[in-house]
Amino acid sequence: MKPIVFGGRNGEHLAVELAFMKGFDLGSVEVKKFPDGESYIRVMDDVQGRDVIYINSLQRDPNEAVVETLYTLDTLRDLGARRVVAVIPYMSYARQDSRFNPGEAVSIQILAKLFKTIKVDHIITVDMHLHRISDPSSLFGANFHNITGVRELGKYLRRNYDLTRPDTVVIGPDEEAEQWARVMAEELGGLEFSTLEKKRLTAEKVVIEAKGVNVKGKNVVIVDDIISTGGTIIEAVKALRSLGARDFYVATVHPLLVGDALPRLLRLGLKELVGTNTVLSPISRVSITPAIAEALDRIF
């Protein structure tokens, strides 16, 4: 029997794409609110003995999305699904992976404990922040697959632009983004890549320093996993322009675009600003579904 795919409110678009791409059955989940604000979840299809894939991003209203996701996953298990695969394209709270100040909740650890209680079989997520998480499978209690969306972004740029050596360099806006800059550089045919040094002054204000990067007269592809307020990208573009960089192509996996991030980024005069559809936004022109399908092929 074919697997059946369900989408949450932040994952229905991906569930539909995946079902059509792979020939899976497409199920539906009713999600609504009681008058007092409590969540109501109802799985509308028979899942007894079936492999089930549930897709939902934990974004926009992450607390609501977490409750919806956990309730639905537990219901699918309780209704007799043979195997439950949770696809969480954007995993919220992943950056809260340590106690930076006394008394803070280590939010991703708490969220992982909740997933572990439900006992899903596999979790697929996309470019999750794993900086201080050494063993996500142990933490979440499931086979954990952290796939990347950068290759799909690279394919998009390669199809639409002529970004050749030695006229183009790939830049990660901070040291942590080196992993994504490397993948992007490979996908674009082996371009030179480097990173900038970021100093965070507050939650919203950063200072970027460009050291040891030769970008004069070159096109620059900036790639990062998340664009939230846009502050990091804006400072990166300013720093690189001061060094003589020519045109800018900005790609992100998770385009959260909080507040006025999008108009601030558009004012930079970028040649391209693109994200995947892990999070739906005005710049979500690249589908992550092919990467999810590849991960499911390995599981099934």
N, C-alpha and C positions, 0 to 999 in steps of 0.2 A: 504494500500500500504506500502511496506517495506521502511524503511529509506534508503537513498543513502549516501554513504561515498565518500568523496573526500580527496586526500592527496596533500599537498604542496611539494615543493622540499625537505624539511627536514621532511616530514611526510608520504610520499608515502608508505614506508615499513610498517608503522603502519596501514595505511588505508587498504592495501591489507590483512594484518593479521586479522584485525577486520572484514572485509567483509566476509572472509572465516569462521571465528570463529562463527559469529552471523547470517550468511546467509543474510546479507544486500547486496543491489546492490552496485556495485563499479563504480563510475563515474570518469571522468578525467578532468583536468584543463590544458590548454595550457599556459605555461609561457615562455616568451622569451623577448629579448631586441630589441628595435628599434636601428637603427644605431647611434642615438645620446645618447644612454644609458637609455632612458626612458623605463619603464616596460610595457609589454603587457600581459594582462590577458584575457583568454577566457574560460568560462565554456562550456564544450562540451555536456552536457546532459540537458534534460528538467527537471527543478526542481519545476515547477508550482504546488503549493498545497502539496508539499512533505516535510517530515521531512528530514533535511540535517545535516550531520556531516562533519565538515571540520577539518583536523588534520595537524598541522604544528608546528615544534619546532623553536623557535626564537634564533638560534645559528649559529655558524660558521661565517656567515656574518649577524649579527643580524639586521643591518639597512635594508639590502635588504629583509630579511625574514619578518620584520615588514611591509614593504610596500606591499610585495606579499600577506601577510595574510590579512591585512586590505582591500586591493583592492578586494580580492576574497570574503571575507565575505560580503562586501557591495554589490557586484555583485549578490551573491546568494540571498540576501534579495531583491534586486531590481528586480530579475527575478521571484519573487513570491513564494519563499520557504515558507512553512507554519510555520516551526519552524527551527531555526538555532542554532546548538550546535557547539561551537568552542572548539576544544581540542588542548590545547597548552602545550604539555608535558614539554617543558622547556621554562619558561617565562623569557626572558632577561630583564635586567635593574632592576630586583626585589631588588637587594642589594643597589641600589641607591634610598633609600626610605626616605631620610632625607637630609636636607641642612647641610652638615658637615662643609663646609667653606662658607664664605659670597659670594653670587652671583652665587652659584651652581644651576644648574637645578635639580629639584627633578624628575628624569627621569621616575620612575614608575608611578607617578601621571599623568604625561603628556601622557604616553602610555595608561593609564586607561581611560583618557578623550576621546581618539580616539576610544577605544572600546565602550565606552558609547554612542558616537555619532552614531555608526553603529546599536546599539540596537539589539545585538544578544540575544537569549533567555537564553542560559546557556553557562558558560565557565568552562571547566574541565582543571585543571593543576595538575602537579605532584610535590609534595614537593617544592612548591614555598616559597621563603623567605617572611614570613609575620610578621617579628619582630615588625615593627611599624605600621602595617596595621590592624586596629581593626575590620573594616567592609568591606571586599573586595567586597561584593555584591553591596554595596552602591557606592564604589569607581569606579567599573567597569560597573555599570548599568546593571547587569545581575545576574541571580542565579549563584553563584560561588561555585565550588566544588574543594577543594584542597585535592587531594587524595595522598596516599603514595606509593612509589615503594619499600619501605624497606621490606614489607612482602614477595614480590616476590624474593628479594635477599635472605631473610632468608630461604625460601623454597629451593632455589638453594643450599645454603650451607648445609642444612639439608640432602638433597638428596645425596650430593657428599662427605661429610666429617663426621667424628665421632667427634662432638664437644659437649662433655657431661660435666655435673657437676661432681665434682668441679674443673675439669681440665681446664676449659675455662671461660674467662671473656670477656664481651663486653665493648668496650671503645668508647666514643665519643671524638673526638680530641679537642673539646672546649665546653664551657658551653652550647652554643646554640644547640649543637648536642645531648644533653641529650634526646630530644624527639625521635630521631631516634635510639639511643642506647637502650631506653626502649622498643621500638617496636621490634627491632632485638632480644633483650634478651627474650621477650615473644615468638617470633616465633621459637627460638631455644630451647624452653622447660623450660623457667624460669631461665635463667642464671643470675649470678650476673653482674651488669653493673655499670659503673661510667663514669666520664668525666675528661678531663685534663684542665688545665688553659692555655689559649693562650694569649700571648702578641704580638700584631702586631706592628712591627717596621716600616715597609714600606708596600706598596701595594703587594710586592713580598716576603718580609722577615718576618718570625714570629719566636718567641721563645716559646717553649712548656715546661711547668713545670708539673711534675707528683706529685701530693700530695694526700696522703690518699688512694692510690691505691695499693692493694696487687696483683702483677702479677708474683711474683717469681716462676719460674718453670711451668708457665701456658701458654696455648694457648691464643692468644688475637685476637678477632674479632674487627677490627676498622671499624666503619661505619660513613659515612658523606653524606650530600646531594649532594655536588659538589666537584669534584677534578678538579681544574683549572691548576695552575702551579705545583701542587704537593708539595709545600713547607710545608703546614700544616701536611700532612701525613708523609713526610720524618722526620720532627722534632719530631712528635709523636712516630714514630718507634724508633728513636734514644733514646728518653727519656725513653721509656718502656723497651728497651733492657738494658739500664743502670741499670734498676731495676730487671733484671733477667728474663724477659719474654722469652718464648721459641719460638714458631712459630707464624707467623702473617698471618691473613686472612683479606684483605682489600676489603670492598664493598662500592660502591658509586652509587647513583641514576643517577646523571648526569656526565658522564665521559668526560668533556670538553678537558682535556689533552692538554693544550696550550703549544706551543713551544716544548721543550725537556722534558716535564713532564713524558712521558711514559718511555723513557730509564732511567731516574733518578730513577723512582719508581722500575723498573725491577732490578736495581743494589742493591736494598735492600734485595734481596733473599727471597721475600715473598712466602708463600705457595699458596696463591691465591690472585689475583687482578681482580675484576670483577665489571662490571657496568650493568645498564639496557640499553635498546635501545631508551630511550628518546632522546639521542644523539648517533649517530652511531660512533663507535670507535673500535679499535682492541680488546677491552675488553668487548664489549657490548654483553654478552652471555645470558642475562636474559631479556625476553620480558615483557614489561609493559602492553601489550594488555589485559591480563586477568583483571588487575585492572581497566583499562579504560572501559572494557565491563561491569564490575560490576556497575560502576558509571552510565553508560548509562541505565542499567536495572532499576536503581532507578528513572531515569528521565522519561523513557518511560513507 
